[in-house]
Amino acid sequence: MVRDWIDRIARDWRFKRIIPAHFAAPINASKSDFLAAFAFLDDLLGERYVTRPSLSLLFTSLLGKAASYFPPDDMRTLSSLDQFLVSVGAVKKTVSGRKR
């Protein structure tokens, strides 16, 4: 089921960037990068897929530099969501991802 979802996303979506769950920054990523991120499932599910990250992502990983452009509309949305979650007590206020 999860593998089917991953394959559908890789097949149907034409994306150039991925925003990681921790929102550190959007990173340039290809279909093969997306598939490589879920390669650990192959062992769990007993399946083998060829998943090689793109050359640009490998260089980014090695050099420790990731894209750091944050679209303003996205940041306003995330900031608004953060303020709401803090106001209802769901999360503690943070500064640059660190608890105060």
DSSP file (Angstrom, degrees, kcal/mol; ACC not computed):
  #  RESIDUE AA STRUCTURE BP1 BP2  ACC     N-H-->O    O-->H-N    N-H-->O    O-->H-N    TCO  KAPPA ALPHA  PHI   PSI    X-CA   Y-CA   Z-CA
    1    1 A M     >        0   0    0      0, 0.0     4,-1.9     0, 0.0     5,-0.1   0.000 360.0 360.0 360.0 -50.8    0.0    0.0    0.0
    2    2 A V  H  >  +     0   0    0      1,-0.2     4,-2.6     2,-0.2     5,-0.2   0.925 360.0  51.5 -63.9 -44.3    2.7    2.5    1.0
    3    3 A R  H  > S+     0   0    0      1,-0.2     4,-2.6     2,-0.2    -1,-0.2   0.885 107.9  52.7 -61.3 -38.1    4.9    1.3   -1.9
    4    4 A D  H  > S+     0   0    0      2,-0.2     4,-2.4     1,-0.2    -1,-0.2   0.908 109.1  49.7 -62.4 -41.9    1.9    1.9   -4.3
    5    5 A W  H  X S+     0   0    0     -4,-1.9     4,-2.6     2,-0.2    -2,-0.2   0.933 111.5  48.5 -62.0 -46.4    1.5    5.4   -3.0
    6    6 A I  H  X S+     0   0    0     -4,-2.6     4,-2.6     1,-0.2     5,-0.2   0.924 112.3  48.5 -60.0 -45.9    5.2    6.1   -3.5
    7    7 A D  H  X S+     0   0    0     -4,-2.6     4,-2.1     1,-0.2    -1,-0.2   0.883 110.9  50.8 -63.8 -38.5    5.2    4.7   -7.0
    8    8 A R  H  X S+     0   0    0     -4,-2.4     4,-3.2     2,-0.2     5,-0.4   0.927 111.2  47.8 -64.5 -44.9    2.0    6.8   -7.9
    9    9 A I  H  X S+     0   0    0     -4,-2.6     4,-2.3     1,-0.2    -2,-0.2   0.948 114.1  46.6 -60.4 -48.5    3.6   10.0   -6.6
   10   10 A A  H  < S+     0   0    0     -4,-2.6    -1,-0.2    -5,-0.2    -2,-0.2   0.855 118.8  42.1 -62.8 -35.3    6.8    9.3   -8.6
   11   11 A R  H  < S+     0   0    0     -4,-2.1    -2,-0.2    -5,-0.2    -1,-0.2   0.906 124.1  31.5 -78.4 -42.7    4.9    8.4  -11.7
   12   12 A D  H  < S+     0   0    0     -4,-3.2     2,-0.4    -5,-0.2    -3,-0.2   0.738 102.5  75.3 -95.5 -25.4    2.2   11.1  -11.7
   13   13 A W     <  -     0   0    0     -4,-2.3     2,-0.9    -5,-0.4    18,-0.0  -0.738  59.1-155.4 -96.6 136.0    3.8   14.2  -10.1
   14   14 A R        +     0   0    0     -2,-0.4     2,-0.3    16,-0.0    -4,-0.1  -0.818  34.5 160.8-105.5  91.3    6.2   16.4  -11.9
   15   15 A F        -     0   0    0     -2,-0.9    16,-0.1     1,-0.1     3,-0.1  -0.792  33.6-176.5-115.3 156.7    8.2   18.0   -9.1
   16   16 A K  S    S+     0   0    0     -2,-0.3    13,-2.7     1,-0.2     2,-0.3   0.506  74.3  36.6-120.7 -17.1   11.5   19.7   -8.9
   17   17 A R  E     -A   28   0A   0     11,-0.3     2,-0.4     2,-0.0    -1,-0.2  -0.953  59.6-155.8-138.1 156.0   11.7   20.3   -5.1
   18   18 A I  E     -A   27   0A   0      9,-2.3     9,-2.8    -2,-0.3     7,-0.1  -0.995  12.8-143.7-129.9 137.5   10.7   18.6   -1.9
   19   19 A I        -     0   0    0     -2,-0.4    -2,-0.0     7,-0.2     4,-0.0  -0.905  28.1-132.5 -99.5 112.9   10.0   20.4    1.4
   20   20 A P    >   -     0   0    0      0, 0.0     3,-2.2     0, 0.0     5,-0.1  -0.177  22.2-107.7 -61.9 158.2   11.3   18.0    4.2
   21   21 A A  T 3  S+     0   0    0      1,-0.3    -2,-0.0     2,-0.1     0, 0.0   0.788 121.3  55.1 -57.7 -29.7    9.0   17.3    7.1
   22   22 A H  T 3  S-     0   0    0      3,-0.1    -1,-0.3     1,-0.0    -3,-0.0   0.439 104.0-132.8 -86.0   1.3   11.2   19.5    9.3
   23   23 A F    <   +     0   0    0     -3,-2.2    -2,-0.1     1,-0.1    -1,-0.0   0.722  56.0 146.4  56.8  26.0   10.8   22.5    6.9
   24   24 A A  S    S-     0   0    0      1,-0.3    -1,-0.1    73,-0.0    -5,-0.1   0.897  73.1 -46.7 -59.8 -40.1   14.6   23.1    7.0
   25   25 A A        -     0   0    0     -7,-0.1    -1,-0.3    -5,-0.1     2,-0.2  -0.855  60.5 -89.6 178.0 150.3   14.4   24.2    3.3
   26   26 A P        -     0   0    0      0, 0.0     2,-0.4     0, 0.0    43,-0.3  -0.569  48.2-154.5 -66.6 139.2   13.0   23.2    0.0
   27   27 A I  E     -A   18   0A   0     -9,-2.8    -9,-2.3    -2,-0.2     2,-0.3  -0.932  19.8-110.1-118.9 143.5   15.6   20.9   -1.6
   28   28 A N  E     +A   17   0A   0     -2,-0.4     2,-0.3   -11,-0.2   -11,-0.3  -0.533  51.8 164.8 -66.7 130.7   16.0   20.3   -5.3
   29   29 A A        -     0   0    0    -13,-2.7     2,-0.2    -2,-0.3    -2,-0.0  -0.997  24.7-152.6-153.2 145.8   15.0   16.7   -5.9
   30   30 A S     >  -     0   0    0     -2,-0.3     4,-2.3     1,-0.0     5,-0.2  -0.500  43.1 -90.8-107.4 179.0   14.1   14.5   -8.8
   31   31 A K  H  > S+     0   0    0      1,-0.2     4,-2.4     2,-0.2     5,-0.2   0.903 128.4  51.5 -56.6 -42.9   11.9   11.4   -9.2
   32   32 A S  H  > S+     0   0    0      1,-0.2     4,-2.3     2,-0.2    -1,-0.2   0.848 107.5  52.6 -67.6 -32.7   14.9    9.2   -8.4
   33   33 A D  H  > S+     0   0    0      2,-0.2     4,-1.8     1,-0.2    -1,-0.2   0.919 109.4  49.5 -65.0 -43.4   15.7   11.3   -5.3
   34   34 A F  H  X S+     0   0    0     -4,-2.3     4,-0.7     1,-0.2    -2,-0.2   0.933 113.2  45.9 -60.4 -47.1   12.1   10.8   -4.1
   35   35 A L  H >< S+     0   0    0     -4,-2.4     3,-0.9     1,-0.2    -1,-0.2   0.886 109.6  55.1 -63.9 -38.7   12.3    7.0   -4.7
   36   36 A A  H >< S+     0   0    0     -4,-2.3     3,-1.5     1,-0.2     4,-0.3   0.840  98.8  62.6 -64.3 -32.7   15.7    6.8   -3.0
   37   37 A A  H 3< S+     0   0    0     -4,-1.8     3,-0.3     1,-0.3    -1,-0.2   0.770 109.4  40.9 -63.6 -24.6   14.3    8.4    0.1
   38   38 A F  T X< S+     0   0    0     -3,-0.9     3,-1.7    -4,-0.7     4,-0.4   0.211  79.5 110.5-107.2  14.2   12.0    5.5    0.5
   39   39 A A  T X>  +     0   0    0     -3,-1.5     3,-1.5     1,-0.3     4,-0.7   0.789  65.4  71.8 -60.8 -27.7   14.5    2.8   -0.4
   40   40 A F  H 3> S+     0   0    0     -4,-0.3     4,-1.3    -3,-0.3     3,-0.4   0.786  88.4  64.1 -59.8 -25.3   14.5    1.5    3.2
   41   41 A L  H <> S+     0   0    0     -3,-1.7     4,-3.2     1,-0.2     6,-0.3   0.800  87.9  69.1 -67.4 -27.7   11.0    0.2    2.6
   42   42 A D  H <>>S+     0   0    0     -3,-1.5     5,-2.0    -4,-0.4     4,-1.0   0.907 101.7  45.1 -58.5 -41.7   12.4   -2.2    0.0
   43   43 A D  H  <5S+     0   0    0     -4,-0.7    -1,-0.2    -3,-0.4     3,-0.2   0.917 115.3  47.3 -66.7 -43.1   14.1   -4.2    2.7
   44   44 A L  H  <5S+     0   0    0     -4,-1.3    -2,-0.2     1,-0.2    -1,-0.2   0.872 119.8  38.5 -66.2 -36.7   11.0   -4.1    4.9
   45   45 A L  H  <5S-     0   0    0     -4,-3.2    -1,-0.2     2,-0.2    -2,-0.2   0.518 108.2-121.2 -93.3  -5.7    8.7   -5.2    2.1
   46   46 A G  T  <5S+     0   0    0     -4,-1.0     2,-0.3     1,-0.3    -3,-0.2   0.787  70.8 126.4  71.6  26.6   11.1   -7.6    0.6
   47   47 A E      < -     0   0    0     -5,-2.0     2,-0.5    -6,-0.3    -1,-0.3  -0.820  50.4-144.2-115.3 156.7   11.1   -5.8   -2.7
   48   48 A R        +     0   0    0     -2,-0.3     2,-0.4    -3,-0.1    -9,-0.0  -0.965  21.8 168.9-125.6 117.4   14.0   -4.4   -4.8
   49   49 A Y        -     0   0    0     -2,-0.5     2,-0.8   -10,-0.1    -7,-0.1  -0.947  38.4-119.2-120.6 145.6   13.8   -1.2   -6.7
   50   50 A V        +     0   0    0     -2,-0.4     2,-0.5     2,-0.0   -14,-0.1  -0.772  42.5 169.2 -84.2 112.9   16.7    0.6   -8.3
   51   51 A T        +     0   0    0     -2,-0.8    -2,-0.1   -16,-0.1   -12,-0.1  -0.907   4.7 169.3-132.0 104.2   16.7    3.9   -6.6
   52   52 A R        -     0   0    0     -2,-0.5   -16,-0.1     0, 0.0   -17,-0.1  -0.960  31.4-126.6-116.1 126.4   19.7    6.2   -7.1
   53   53 A P        -     0   0    0      0, 0.0   -20,-0.1     0, 0.0   -22,-0.0  -0.322  37.8 -95.4 -66.0 154.8   19.6    9.8   -6.0
   54   54 A S     >  -     0   0    0      1,-0.1     4,-1.9   -24,-0.1     5,-0.1  -0.249  29.8-113.2 -68.3 159.6   20.5   12.4   -8.6
   55   55 A L  H  > S+     0   0    0      1,-0.2     4,-2.3     2,-0.2     5,-0.2   0.876 115.6  56.1 -61.0 -39.9   24.1   13.7   -8.9
   56   56 A S  H  > S+     0   0    0      1,-0.2     4,-2.3     2,-0.2    -1,-0.2   0.888 107.1  48.9 -64.0 -37.9   23.0   17.2   -7.8
   57   57 A L  H  > S+     0   0    0      2,-0.2     4,-2.5     1,-0.2    -1,-0.2   0.880 109.4  52.8 -68.9 -36.5   21.5   15.8   -4.5
   58   58 A L  H  X S+     0   0    0     -4,-1.9     4,-2.5     2,-0.2    -2,-0.2   0.928 111.1  46.2 -62.7 -44.3   24.7   13.8   -3.9
   59   59 A F  H  X S+     0   0    0     -4,-2.3     4,-2.7     2,-0.2     6,-0.3   0.906 111.4  52.4 -64.8 -40.6   26.8   16.9   -4.3
   60   60 A T  H  X>S+     0   0    0     -4,-2.3     5,-1.2     1,-0.2     4,-1.1   0.919 111.2  47.2 -59.8 -43.5   24.5   18.9   -2.1
   61   61 A S  H  <5S+     0   0    0     -4,-2.5    -2,-0.2     1,-0.2    -1,-0.2   0.917 114.0  46.9 -64.1 -43.9   24.7   16.2    0.6
   62   62 A L  H  <5S+     0   0    0     -4,-2.5    -2,-0.2     1,-0.2    -1,-0.2   0.886 116.4  43.0 -66.9 -39.4   28.5   16.1    0.4
   63   63 A L  H  <5S-     0   0    0     -4,-2.7    -1,-0.2     2,-0.2    -2,-0.2   0.594 103.5-129.2 -84.9 -10.5   29.0   19.8    0.5
   64   64 A G  T  <5 +     0   0    0     -4,-1.1     2,-0.5     1,-0.2    -3,-0.2   0.728  66.4 126.7  71.3  20.5   26.4   20.4    3.2
   65   65 A K      < +     0   0    0     -5,-1.2     2,-0.3    -6,-0.3    -1,-0.2  -0.948  32.8 176.9-115.8 128.1   24.6   23.0    1.2
   66   66 A A        -     0   0    0     -2,-0.5   -39,-0.1    -3,-0.1    -9,-0.0  -0.861  43.2 -84.2-121.7 160.4   20.9   22.9    0.5
   67   67 A A        -     0   0    0     -2,-0.3    -1,-0.0     1,-0.1     0, 0.0  -0.361  38.8-170.5 -58.9 140.7   18.7   25.3   -1.3
   68   68 A S        +     0   0    0    -43,-0.1     2,-0.5     2,-0.0    -1,-0.1   0.115  38.2 125.3-126.5  23.4   17.5   27.9    1.2
   69   69 A Y        -     0   0    0    -43,-0.3    -2,-0.0     2,-0.0     0, 0.0  -0.730  38.0-168.7 -83.8 126.2   14.8   29.8   -0.8
   70   70 A F        -     0   0    0     -2,-0.5     5,-0.1   -45,-0.1    -2,-0.0  -0.957  23.9-125.7-116.2 112.9   11.6   29.9    1.1
   71   71 A P     >  -     0   0    0      0, 0.0     4,-2.3     0, 0.0     3,-0.3  -0.358  19.1-131.6 -57.7 130.5    8.6   31.2   -0.9
   72   72 A P  H  > S+     0   0    0      0, 0.0     4,-2.5     0, 0.0     5,-0.2   0.866 104.6  52.2 -55.1 -42.2    7.0   34.1    1.0
   73   73 A D  H  > S+     0   0    0      1,-0.2     4,-2.1     2,-0.2     5,-0.1   0.906 110.5  48.8 -62.7 -40.1    3.4   32.7    0.7
   74   74 A D  H  > S+     0   0    0     -3,-0.3     4,-2.6     1,-0.2    -1,-0.2   0.913 111.2  49.7 -64.3 -42.3    4.5   29.4    2.1
   75   75 A M  H  X S+     0   0    0     -4,-2.3     4,-2.7     2,-0.2    -2,-0.2   0.879 109.1  51.8 -67.1 -37.4    6.4   31.1    5.0
   76   76 A R  H  X S+     0   0    0     -4,-2.5     4,-2.6    -5,-0.2    -1,-0.2   0.921 111.5  48.1 -62.5 -42.6    3.3   33.2    5.8
   77   77 A T  H  X S+     0   0    0     -4,-2.1     4,-2.4     2,-0.2    -2,-0.2   0.935 114.0  45.4 -62.6 -46.6    1.2   30.1    5.9
   78   78 A L  H  X S+     0   0    0     -4,-2.6     4,-2.6     2,-0.2    -2,-0.2   0.888 113.2  50.5 -65.2 -39.0    3.7   28.2    8.1
   79   79 A S  H  X S+     0   0    0     -4,-2.7     4,-2.7     2,-0.2    -1,-0.2   0.911 110.9  49.0 -65.0 -42.2    4.1   31.2   10.4
   80   80 A S  H  X S+     0   0    0     -4,-2.6     4,-2.3     2,-0.2    -2,-0.2   0.917 112.2  48.2 -62.8 -43.6    0.3   31.5   10.8
   81   81 A L  H  X S+     0   0    0     -4,-2.4     4,-2.6     2,-0.2    -2,-0.2   0.910 111.2  51.2 -62.6 -42.5    0.0   27.8   11.5
   82   82 A D  H  X S+     0   0    0     -4,-2.6     4,-2.3     1,-0.2     5,-0.2   0.933 109.7  49.5 -60.5 -46.9    2.8   28.1   14.1
   83   83 A Q  H  X S+     0   0    0     -4,-2.7     4,-2.5     1,-0.2    -1,-0.2   0.903 111.8  49.1 -60.1 -41.7    1.1   31.1   15.8
   84   84 A F  H  X S+     0   0    0     -4,-2.3     4,-1.9     2,-0.2     6,-0.2   0.943 110.7  49.0 -63.1 -47.9   -2.2   29.2   16.0
   85   85 A L  H  <>S+     0   0    0     -4,-2.6     5,-2.0     1,-0.2     6,-1.2   0.870 113.7  47.0 -62.0 -37.1   -0.6   26.0   17.4
   86   86 A V  H ><5S+     0   0    0     -4,-2.3     3,-1.2     4,-0.2    -1,-0.2   0.916 109.4  54.5 -68.1 -42.8    1.3   28.1   20.0
   87   87 A S  H 3<5S+     0   0    0     -4,-2.5    -2,-0.2     1,-0.3    -1,-0.2   0.816 111.0  44.1 -64.2 -31.0   -1.9   30.1   20.9
   88   88 A V  T 3<5S-     0   0    0     -4,-1.9    -1,-0.3    -5,-0.1    -2,-0.2   0.426 115.4-114.7 -93.2   1.7   -3.9   26.9   21.6
   89   89 A G  T < 5S+     0   0    0     -3,-1.2    -3,-0.2    -4,-0.3    -2,-0.1   0.633  79.4 126.5  79.4  13.8   -1.1   25.3   23.6
   90   90 A A  S   <S+     0   0    0     -5,-2.0     2,-0.3    -6,-0.2    -4,-0.2   0.831  80.0  12.2 -73.2 -31.0   -0.4   22.5   21.1
   91   91 A V  S    S-     0   0    0     -6,-1.2     2,-0.2    -9,-0.1    -2,-0.2  -0.943  81.9-108.9-139.6 160.9    3.3   23.4   20.8
   92   92 A K        -     0   0    0     -2,-0.3     2,-0.1     1,-0.1    -6,-0.1  -0.614  46.3 -92.5 -88.0 152.8    5.7   25.6   22.7
   93   93 A K        -     0   0    0     -2,-0.2     7,-1.4    -7,-0.1     2,-0.3  -0.385  49.2-166.3 -64.2 139.0    7.0   28.8   21.1
   94   94 A T  E     -B   99   0B   0      5,-0.2     2,-0.4     6,-0.1     5,-0.2  -0.858  19.8-147.7-126.3 160.6   10.2   28.3   19.2
   95   95 A V  E >  S-B   98   0B   0      3,-2.8     3,-2.1    -2,-0.3    -2,-0.0  -0.984  86.3 -18.6-128.0 119.2   13.0   30.4   17.7
   96   96 A S  T 3  S-     0   0    0     -2,-0.4     3,-0.1     1,-0.3    -1,-0.1   0.863 128.8 -52.2  52.2  39.6   14.6   29.0   14.6
   97   97 A G  T 3  S+     0   0    0      1,-0.2     2,-0.4     0, 0.0    -1,-0.3   0.481 117.1 111.1  80.8   1.1   13.4   25.6   15.4
   98   98 A R  E <  S-B   95   0B   0     -3,-2.1    -3,-2.8     2,-0.0    -1,-0.2  -0.898  71.4-114.6-111.7 139.3   14.7   25.6   18.9
   99   99 A K  E      B   94   0B   0     -2,-0.4    -5,-0.2    -5,-0.2    -6,-0.1  -0.412 360.0 360.0 -67.2 142.8   12.6   25.7   22.1
  100  100 A R              0   0    0     -7,-1.4    -1,-0.1    -2,-0.1    -6,-0.1   0.443 360.0 360.0 -85.8 360.0   12.9   28.9   24.1
